[in-house]
Amino acid sequence: MAKSKGARIIITLECTECRTNSDKRSAGVSRYTSTKNRRNTTNRLELKKFCTHCNKHTVYKEIK
């Protein structure tokens, strides 16, 4: 029997400052993967994480 889709989905978090800031340590955009419960958290997730390109803690937003 086939199971229904679970509540947890895999999301990608992307640094918001890497897109706009040209004065960073290295080229590229920093990304993390994580999971979230789609029933409890319906809107997009925002977390503060360490960016290796900016070399500081920045806000990461969920992308599609």
OpenMM code with the backbone's topology and positions (N, CA, C; nanometers):
from openmm import Vec3, app, unit

residues = "MET ALA LYS SER LYS GLY ALA ARG ILE ILE ILE THR LEU GLU CYS THR GLU CYS ARG THR ASN SER ASP LYS ARG SER ALA GLY VAL SER ARG TYR THR SER THR LYS ASN ARG ARG ASN THR THR ASN ARG LEU GLU LEU LYS LYS PHE CYS THR HIS CYS ASN LYS HIS THR VAL TYR LYS GLU ILE LYS".split()
positions = [
    Vec3(0.0831, -0.1181, 0.0000),
    Vec3(0.0000, 0.0000, 0.0000),
    Vec3(0.0877, 0.1247, 0.0000),
    Vec3(0.0441, 0.2253, -0.0704),
    Vec3(0.1183, 0.3504, -0.0775),
    Vec3(0.0866, 0.4379, 0.0425),
    Vec3(0.1913, 0.4973, 0.0981),
    Vec3(0.1723, 0.5879, 0.2111),
    Vec3(0.1440, 0.7291, 0.1580),
    Vec3(0.0700, 0.8075, 0.2356),
    Vec3(0.0473, 0.9456, 0.1965),
    Vec3(0.1730, 1.0270, 0.2238),
    Vec3(0.1784, 1.1461, 0.1666),
    Vec3(0.2936, 1.2315, 0.1879),
    Vec3(0.3038, 1.2700, 0.3341),
    Vec3(0.4259, 1.2751, 0.3837),
    Vec3(0.4483, 1.3132, 0.5219),
    Vec3(0.4352, 1.4640, 0.5395),
    Vec3(0.4331, 1.5069, 0.6643),
    Vec3(0.4200, 1.6493, 0.6942),
    Vec3(0.5526, 1.7220, 0.6790),
    Vec3(0.6653, 1.6483, 0.6883),
    Vec3(0.7959, 1.7133, 0.6807),
    Vec3(0.8462, 1.7170, 0.5367),
    Vec3(0.8977, 1.8337, 0.4958),
    Vec3(0.9529, 1.8503, 0.3622),
    Vec3(1.0935, 1.9079, 0.3733),
    Vec3(1.1749, 1.8839, 0.2718),
    Vec3(1.3113, 1.9366, 0.2675),
    Vec3(1.3062, 2.0744, 0.2029),
    Vec3(1.3713, 2.1722, 0.2672),
    Vec3(1.3749, 2.3089, 0.2147),
    Vec3(1.5196, 2.3520, 0.1968),
    Vec3(1.5409, 2.4560, 0.1166),
    Vec3(1.6720, 2.5141, 0.0956),
    Vec3(1.6717, 2.6554, 0.1508),
    Vec3(1.7716, 2.6866, 0.2324),
    Vec3(1.7866, 2.8199, 0.2892),
    Vec3(1.9035, 2.8892, 0.2201),
    Vec3(1.8832, 3.0161, 0.1784),
    Vec3(1.9857, 3.0901, 0.1057),
    Vec3(2.0166, 3.2208, 0.1768),
    Vec3(2.1429, 3.2592, 0.1804),
    Vec3(2.1879, 3.3822, 0.2454),
    Vec3(2.1320, 3.5033, 0.1715),
    Vec3(2.0755, 3.5982, 0.2468),
    Vec3(2.0168, 3.7171, 0.1847),
    Vec3(2.1217, 3.8212, 0.1504),
    Vec3(2.2332, 3.8241, 0.2220),
    Vec3(2.3362, 3.9246, 0.1964),
    Vec3(2.4304, 3.8865, 0.0831),
    Vec3(2.4437, 3.7594, 0.0522),
    Vec3(2.5325, 3.7164, -0.0566),
    Vec3(2.4810, 3.7618, -0.1931),
    Vec3(2.3491, 3.7726, -0.2068),
    Vec3(2.2918, 3.8158, -0.3344),
    Vec3(2.3239, 3.9619, -0.3647),
    Vec3(2.3154, 4.0467, -0.2609),
    Vec3(2.3272, 4.1905, -0.2834),
    Vec3(2.4667, 4.2443, -0.2567),
    Vec3(2.5448, 4.1804, -0.1688),
    Vec3(2.6745, 4.2320, -0.1274),
    Vec3(2.7840, 4.1847, -0.2223),
    Vec3(2.8525, 4.2783, -0.2876),
    Vec3(2.9636, 4.2408, -0.3758),
    Vec3(3.0964, 4.2401, -0.3005),
    Vec3(3.0991, 4.2987, -0.1793),
    Vec3(3.2205, 4.3065, -0.0983),
    Vec3(3.2237, 4.1913, 0.0018),
    Vec3(3.2429, 4.0692, -0.0486),
    Vec3(3.2458, 3.9518, 0.0377),
    Vec3(3.3761, 3.8765, 0.0190),
    Vec3(3.3988, 3.7797, 0.1070),
    Vec3(3.5269, 3.7091, 0.1101),
    Vec3(3.5495, 3.6264, -0.0160),
    Vec3(3.4477, 3.5541, -0.0628),
    Vec3(3.4628, 3.4709, -0.1824),
    Vec3(3.3356, 3.4785, -0.2668),
    Vec3(3.3470, 3.4433, -0.3920),
    Vec3(3.2326, 3.4491, -0.4828),
    Vec3(3.1365, 3.3355, -0.4556),
    Vec3(3.0090, 3.3554, -0.4860),
    Vec3(2.9097, 3.2505, -0.4691),
    Vec3(2.8046, 3.2875, -0.3670),
    Vec3(2.7054, 3.1985, -0.3526),
    Vec3(2.5964, 3.2182, -0.2589),
    Vec3(2.5933, 3.0983, -0.1657),
    Vec3(2.5872, 3.1254, -0.0360),
    Vec3(2.5861, 3.0189, 0.0644),
    Vec3(2.4451, 2.9643, 0.0810),
    Vec3(2.4315, 2.8318, 0.0874),
    Vec3(2.3013, 2.7665, 0.1041),
    Vec3(2.3108, 2.6535, 0.2051),
    Vec3(2.2028, 2.6332, 0.2787),
    Vec3(2.1862, 2.5213, 0.3712),
    Vec3(2.0596, 2.4463, 0.3327),
    Vec3(2.0524, 2.3172, 0.3667),
    Vec3(1.9287, 2.2422, 0.3529),
    Vec3(1.8795, 2.2043, 0.4914),
    Vec3(1.7492, 2.2014, 0.5064),
    Vec3(1.6881, 2.1698, 0.6342),
    Vec3(1.5511, 2.1094, 0.6072),
    Vec3(1.4823, 2.0710, 0.7127),
    Vec3(1.3461, 2.0208, 0.6989),
    Vec3(1.2527, 2.1064, 0.7820),
    Vec3(1.1267, 2.1115, 0.7404),
    Vec3(1.0256, 2.1822, 0.8184),
    Vec3(0.8941, 2.1068, 0.8089),
    Vec3(0.8103, 2.1279, 0.9086),
    Vec3(0.6784, 2.0673, 0.9108),
    Vec3(0.5834, 2.1606, 0.8367),
    Vec3(0.5293, 2.1148, 0.7250),
    Vec3(0.4471, 2.2035, 0.6420),
    Vec3(0.3122, 2.2361, 0.7056),
    Vec3(0.2671, 2.1551, 0.7998),
    Vec3(0.1397, 2.1840, 0.8665),
    Vec3(0.1541, 2.2919, 0.9732),
    Vec3(0.2653, 2.2917, 1.0460),
    Vec3(0.2865, 2.3902, 1.1523),
    Vec3(0.3431, 2.5215, 1.1005),
    Vec3(0.4325, 2.5150, 1.0027),
    Vec3(0.4984, 2.6334, 0.9483),
    Vec3(0.4587, 2.6462, 0.8017),
    Vec3(0.3529, 2.7212, 0.7750),
    Vec3(0.3041, 2.7307, 0.6372),
    Vec3(0.3780, 2.8368, 0.5566),
    Vec3(0.4199, 2.9464, 0.6205),
    Vec3(0.4909, 3.0497, 0.5446),
    Vec3(0.6400, 3.0187, 0.5399),
    Vec3(0.7140, 3.1017, 0.4668),
    Vec3(0.8564, 3.0759, 0.4458),
    Vec3(0.9373, 3.0971, 0.5728),
    Vec3(1.0379, 3.0128, 0.5892),
    Vec3(1.1184, 3.0113, 0.7099),
    Vec3(1.2350, 3.1088, 0.6973),
    Vec3(1.2696, 3.1769, 0.8084),
    Vec3(1.3869, 3.2641, 0.8148),
    Vec3(1.4672, 3.2277, 0.9390),
    Vec3(1.5952, 3.1992, 0.9199),
    Vec3(1.6841, 3.1628, 1.0297),
    Vec3(1.8140, 3.2406, 1.0187),
    Vec3(1.8785, 3.2653, 1.1331),
    Vec3(2.0106, 3.3260, 1.1335),
    Vec3(2.1135, 3.2148, 1.1404),
    Vec3(2.2015, 3.2079, 1.0398),
    Vec3(2.3045, 3.1053, 1.0344),
    Vec3(2.4357, 3.1698, 0.9908),
    Vec3(2.5453, 3.0955, 1.0017),
    Vec3(2.6764, 3.1475, 0.9637),
    Vec3(2.6976, 3.1323, 0.8142),
    Vec3(2.7378, 3.2403, 0.7511),
    Vec3(2.7670, 3.2399, 0.6075),
    Vec3(2.9181, 3.2342, 0.5884),
    Vec3(2.9659, 3.1341, 0.5166),
    Vec3(3.1095, 3.1204, 0.4951),
    Vec3(3.1612, 3.2203, 0.3927),
    Vec3(3.0752, 3.2699, 0.3053),
    Vec3(3.1173, 3.3675, 0.2048),
    Vec3(3.1263, 3.5079, 0.2643),
    Vec3(3.0299, 3.5451, 0.3495),
    Vec3(3.0307, 3.6765, 0.4146),
    Vec3(3.1163, 3.6755, 0.5413),
    Vec3(3.1437, 3.5581, 0.5958),
    Vec3(3.2237, 3.5370, 0.7160),
    Vec3(3.1588, 3.6001, 0.8398),
    Vec3(3.0252, 3.5901, 0.8493),
    Vec3(2.9510, 3.6387, 0.9658),
    Vec3(2.8129, 3.5738, 0.9682),
    Vec3(2.7395, 3.5927, 1.0781),
    Vec3(2.6044, 3.5405, 1.0894),
    Vec3(2.5085, 3.6319, 1.0142),
    Vec3(2.4277, 3.5744, 0.9253),
    Vec3(2.3328, 3.6501, 0.8454),
    Vec3(2.1973, 3.5800, 0.8457),
    Vec3(2.0975, 3.6489, 0.7911),
    Vec3(1.9633, 3.5922, 0.7814),
    Vec3(1.9546, 3.5070, 0.6555),
    Vec3(1.9030, 3.3871, 0.6728),
    Vec3(1.8821, 3.2949, 0.5615),
    Vec3(1.7323, 3.2804, 0.5401),
    Vec3(1.6879, 3.2896, 0.4140),
    Vec3(1.5468, 3.2748, 0.3819),
    Vec3(1.5250, 3.1504, 0.2979),
    Vec3(1.4090, 3.0940, 0.3121),
    Vec3(1.3726, 2.9746, 0.2364),
    Vec3(1.3486, 3.0122, 0.0907),
    Vec3(1.4059, 2.9326, 0.0002),
    Vec3(1.3819, 2.9518, -0.1432),
    Vec3(1.3137, 2.8280, -0.1970),
    Vec3(1.2585, 2.8408, -0.3155),
    Vec3(1.1915, 2.7258, -0.3752),
    Vec3(1.2822, 2.6489, -0.4643),
] * unit.nanometer
topology = app.Topology()
chain = topology.addChain("A")
for resn in residues:
    res = topology.addResidue(resn, chain)
    for name in ("N", "CA", "C"):
        topology.addAtom(name, app.Element.getBySymbol(name[0]), res)
